[in-house]
Amino acid sequence: MTAGQPIGLRAATSSSPIVGRDEELARITALVAGARTAGGVLCVEGERGIGKTCLLDAAVATAREQGFRVLTARPTHAEQGLPHAVLGDLLSDVHDLTFLPEPQRQALEVVLLRRAAAAGPGVREVGIALTGVLAHLATSAPVLVAIDDAHYTDDATSAVLAFAARRLPPAGVVLVLTSAEGALPVLGPAAGLALGPLPDATLHRVLWKCHGRTLPPADLQRTVEMAGGNPGLALALAGALDGGAPEPRARPPAGFADETAERIRALPVATLEVLAAAGLAFPPSATELQAAGLLAAAEPAEQAGLLRIDRDRMALDRPLVGVVAREALPGSRLRDLHRRLADVTGGSARVWHLGHAEPAPDAQAAAALARAAEGAAARRAIGLLALAVELTPPDDEGRWARLLAAGRAAFRAGDLPAAAGYAATVRDRSMSAVWTSRGHLVLAEVDLDRRRPARAVQHCAEALAATDEPEVQVAAQVLLARACADDPPAAADHARHALKLAEQHDGLPAQLRAEAVKAVVATESLVYGERDEQLLDRAEALEIGAPVPPADSAAALRAVLLARDDDTAAAHSILIELLVRAVDAPSRRFAHVHLAQACLWLGEWGVAERHAEDGVNAAHAGGRGPDVVEAVFVHGLVAAYRGRSQIAAVAAEELGCGEGPYGSDWAACRGAGLRAFLAMAAGDAREADTWFTRCTQLATAADLHEPFLRRWQADHAEALVAIGDLDRASAVLDALEQRSALLGRTSGLAACRRGRALVFAAGGDAGSATAAAGAAVAGLDRAGLPYDRARALLAAGQVRRRFKEKAGARDHLDEALRIFDDLGAEVLAARARRELGRVGVRSAGPAELTETEARVADLAAAGNTTRQIADQLFVSPKTVEANLTRIYRKLGVANRVELSRRLSEGGGVASGGARRGLRRGFPDSSGPVRS
């Protein structure tokens, strides 16, 4: 590589996995794959670092795997003036040219410096010779001509390539080039593939997969913002943070500076000030910039494509432009810029600008910044408090409070290194026992977030020993309750002690007392399996008016416990309210991820998919490992349920097996669960058993026995039945059933009965199998969990088919199939159809009503609204409407009035014989209608 080519950007992208370019990759792969029957030319365009080389390398790899002859060249700027340099690279491995006519061979050998000549040949002679070479090579294998950075191709080669490209054989030769955005085309008019910026969420995945470590969320967010959708630039920026020092965070990578700094530094100083102002944490509006007397200087930046002004909003081409502009300005000029902006802004922005205008520590400015940070969003509060700490004189008593406030703000924003740094400074340098203990408590929170409970316990112990201040004592006991999650009774003891202390001191902050109450609810629910509604009401009352993020609120805890207790509809309602209130990213992530799960169990799979996508994007933006693990798992789970196995497999890969940036036993457990589900969907029960066993081992090691978190065990039993290991299947069900019965988990008990039915059936016990299957269905009749109910119906149908109860088997399988079709559960719907095919009797035909349709028809005919029917049957209004559409079609009616008349004439619709009578097109007279 030569000067002018940013090595960091190329290295970051060319050898990395391709993320977020599925459509572009598919287009290039299709072009290469079709080369045997059709040729083609494609030029991939985009800015440096955007991923052009990655796609070209993928095309080369695909071609080589398929036996192509590959001709490659990677020209550089320094070689652009050397005639035929690129042509020489392309044909460097083509040694035998004897197949060419003599004039063509001589012309090509001359330009390739294989023959001496008094004068060089013309474009036509060399172009015809190149066309002949490509046609000859294509007779034995397809040919791929791949040129990276084709805009650096020398003029002589460009002319020859353009000539040959217009005369390629109809099949067998493909040309793929990459070129800088806006560069002159090398081959003249050609099919183009423009690469635009990647979405922020995709850049998060690029950094996760390619950078090899977890960035603190603040660094992650800053890197993504500065990269402007460019993956190569994002990786180069992330590389600048490897040293951990704060300095690299404000400096662009060398590759970017080489290409952009000249344009920026050539601008007038006043224009540099405009760019610097537009890139600040508190950027001014165009109106404010005009009031400061700077707007007139913006025109050169606009003309250079570095700045856009849309109405009153200024936007840089990318944030990194502002960084380079600030570096180009002397410190005195920057301080003057902040003073001028402070004169035209207000609120927190004015305080922040005044702080940056101070050349030395200033107590009043520091105090004003600290006040401005109160109630501010976490990321903005960090900037205000960091500046407040910087401006606080060394002997100022407010220093420790500001350091701890900065630490807590950094923790809320997910910047754990910064949070730990601020807290450690207080712990190590403060001479006050109270401040030292509070530093320990922030460090304990950081360690809990990093899944280091033993270190958190040690910090809490030191805080308790340092002071008997009530606020410290209560907070430490609350944190100890969290740290002892592996020992629920011990955790409950700490929580109760925290609440007792809080009740003894009325002057404690209401928010801290609420934390103590929530700790008791959470820990005792694990010990006793019960949800204390009175304590939850008390916690919610204490939180009124307190700045509690929705994800940390008593309402969020109530929603989690309701979902765990199978009251999914109630949990869903609370989560919707939390999402409306969520203004911080962690709370949005929490609401979306939990709503995705709730909608999955409630049968709203399309909505679940949207929430899962929003949740995983929010989690990647936050960068907290545990959040990413749970969000990626839920995203993969929803995809797996919907039959989108490729998306689920990607999620499983991202979770890994306990390795990688977000590596943990819980991540490995979640990843193994997805792999097991995919194996079941593929019909590979032995592979599923391997992964389910891994899930159980990891969950047991983490002391996780909550049935809600171990829903996979019933599926594990099903896999074991499939491979004939009935003893292990029974043992797996024993463990799940014992805990589900103790805690009263409806879905867990129903899943156990479903599994028992299959075990009994495999053992030939018809009576026990039928009874267990019936109990599984009955237990879910009014639970509002359509997917679980359909699984139970499918198992009941399988059992009845096995023991030749064809009519009963058909009824159960028909209903299971209808629910699976409504949900979009393609894999299980296919299984239900296969089971119906084995029954040997006619399945539900176009004029037949299923059990659910019959119940909906009766309720609609009785005058119930769609919402009333949905509430009574525990399904969504959308499902009711879908059932009504099918009912109208099958019975030949157009509306509810005609439906009511049709049913009154025919004696109503019922399950069993009456419903089958309607299927035959006439009423059944065997008995009264059952509701």
Helices and strands as residue ranges (DSSP letters): H 7-14, H 22-33, E 40-46, H 52-65, E 69-73, G 77-79, H 85-90, H 102-111, H 123-138, E 143-147, G 150-152, H 155-165, E 173-180, E 191-194, H 200-210, H 217-227, H 231-239, G 247-250, H 254-265, H 269-278, H 286-291, G 295-298, H 299-303, E 307-310, E 313-316, H 319-328, H 331-342, H 347-357, H 363-373, H 378-391, H 399-412, H 416-429, H 433-449, H 453-466, H 470-483, H 488-504, H 510-528, H 533-542, G 550-552, H 554-564, H 568-581, H 585-602, H 605-622, H 625-641, H 645-655, H 665-681, H 685-701, G 707-710, H 712-722, H 726-743, H 746-762, H 766-779, H 786-802, H 806-823, H 826-839, H 851-861, H 866-873, H 877-891, H 896-906, H 913-919
